[in-house]
Amino acid sequence: LPLCFNPALYSDQLRMRRWLIGLAFLFGYLKLTVPRPFRNPYSCNNAWLVHNFVRVHFTTKVVPAVKLGILEVGLSWSQLLTMRYAV
């Protein structure tokens, strides 16, 4: 420890450092990085399937897969849930 160490002054310095770090987070200069969980890129996203193959789009008034010519008629929920997928 240095000869001029003052515990009260040191706690004030720590408090000031924490306050400045908090401001840096608040104004976007620092970001807390949390590792993303591993996601299998080949897994099937059900929301994507429903959006593109079941639901009628609100602007085109047709299912997007039908509009692109992938399907002749949009799928129903029962068709989607009973379909077997190739792995």
Buried (B, 14 or more C-beta within 10 A) or exposed (E): EEEEEEEEEEEEEEEEEEEEEEEEEEEEEEEEEEEEEEEEEEEEEEEEBEBBBBEEEEEEEEBBBBBEEEBEEBBEEEEBEEEEEEE
